[in-house]
Amino acid sequence: MATSSPILQQLGCLRSLLRPQSLTQSTTSQIGRRALSTVYSAKPEPQPLPANLPEQFLRQLPLRMRPSPERKTRKIPPPPPAPKCKDAIGAVQEAQLAQLDPTGERMALFDYRRNPRSVKVGDIIRVTFKNGDPFSGVCLSIRLRGIDTSFLLRNQLTRVGVEMAVKVFSPNVESVEIVQRTEKRKRRARLYYMRKPKHDMGSVENLVANYLRQKRSIAGKKAGGAGAAKGGAGKKR
């Protein structure tokens, strides 16, 4: 693209000086005009509609311009009854707890503030689900929030650290068992430092397997004792 020479550019800026004087005066006079209004004009009153206007013409007018605008009646439902209790959320949580945990055993199992035999951080816990495989691990933290109470478990599967947060009152949780209690009370409420390799406890599958073996042996002894007692009673008869 060709560029203009500097001489032409300087001549181009002088075009305004070469215009006729009549044109410049007309433009300045138009710019200097001002519209002045000294008389107040009132708003014109709307003209009334004819008295005998057919209905087909009235339908073409908006509702606000018709002689007698039609007003639609809206049905207003009555307000809901006021709750009898002051804390509605607390009442709902109590009703849910009564449905999910009628005996209160599961709530007492994790209420470490009031129950000395409850689950503590550092304990090894085994959770059995209705749908899915059981999960075992070290309890890192317990979150007490009423119906939303939950706890965090950590374990190692194939040498990979795995954590699972379990809702205590979930319908999918079938049972919660304490496999092994911690030796002494932990000084922290959340054992997140166990995520580091220095403090990681590792896999707890061996401890869980020993616990299940002892549990089966105790159950077998109880079943054998009950069967022997029934046999002895039959012989006495």
C-alpha angles and dihedrals in degrees: 000000000000118000124217119247120253090247092061091046091056091048091049093062091058095063092099090060092052094057118109116266093235093063094050092049092050093051093048091048092052092049092049095054118110127193112231125191119191101162121073112223113205121224110268115247116243114257114242118246120248115272098232099045113155119246093241090064093046091056090060092059121082118256095252091057097048119102093242110019115212113240120206116223113225123206110235111201117222117259117262117262115270114254115255093218123067096219106052095173092052091050091052091049091050090051091050092047090051089054099042099035109023095164095044093227096124092049091050090048091065100030094103092167095065107017115066091195094054128114114287131195109271095037120125109238133188118206121196118202130202091226114034142017121307119260127213131188150125115294107240100176142356121215113201108200105142109247090006095058111145141165135207123233128193129196140150120248116185089347092304121118112241127185129191130188111211126197109225096213097040112135088226093062109093102176142351118209131186106226098180133356123225116262096234137008114277119237092220131062092214119043097200090139088075088076089076117090091239094061100025111128093206125210119352097192093109092055091047091049091053090048092052091047091053091045092054092047092051091047090049092051091051092049091047092049092050091049092049091050091052091048092051092050090051092052092049089055 
